[in-house]
Amino acid sequence: MLVDDQNKKCLFYGSTLQKLFRENPPCTTIEAAQRVGEALVKACVDLNINEISSYDRNGFGRGERLNAFEIAISNFGFLP
């Protein structure tokens, strides 16, 4: 989820459960997590966002899905 806290708006939401990320072509959950990360980066580029000020894993440990997501967004400089 990409949120604009100042204006209290959700700018992007993505989940590995969404058909958009799972079906075309069919993929594993890990590949879907990577696709969600890539879609987040695309949304940031489209919205002219070049910095994420806060990143929260919501208490989740770094499993394979989260790792795939983080690699996808770090490739574009959003994570150190």
Stockholm file with secondary structure:
# STOCKHOLM 1.0

chainA/1-80         MLVDDQNKKCLFYGSTLQKLFRENPPCTTIEAAQRVGEALVKACVDLNINEISSYDRNGFGRGERLNAFEIAISNFGFLP
#=GR chainA/1-80 SS CEEETTTTEEEECCCTTSHHHHBTTBCCHHHHHHHHHHHHHHHHHHTTCCCCSCCCCTTCCCCHHHHHHHHHHHTTTSCC
#=GC SS_cons        CEEETTTTEEEECCCTTSHHHHBTTBCCHHHHHHHHHHHHHHHHHHTTCCCCSCCCCTTCCCCHHHHHHHHHHHTTTSCC
//
